[in-house]
Amino acid sequence: MATTEFILFILIILLVIPLFGLAHRLCSWLCVRHVRRYCVKHSIVFSIWRLAPAFNTQGIKMEYSIIEVLANNEKEETIFKFEVWPFGIRNISRIKKEERI
């Protein structure tokens, strides 16, 4: 009896781990999709982006993700910092990186 429960437990774990990874990828894809749609809508051309989890002031991870986008322009480079979750964009910050000559 214990061996069948153990085998069932192992099979459940083998199914849950890939599903967890798939859900994580889907959530990341949705967040990046929201940012890309915003950038296309506001004519922001970007070359590099990165995705990181968002933390509050106490160091606890929140349900949001931070996506930083480097937008290249002829005169300047700007970093946009999006606070995103799977249902949309929560907050946008703009940081002027450097001016080009």
Beta strands, then each sheet from edge to edge (+ up, - down):
strand 1: 46-55
strand 2: 61-72
strand 3: 76-85
strand 4: 88-99
sheet 1: 1+ 2- 3+ 4-
end
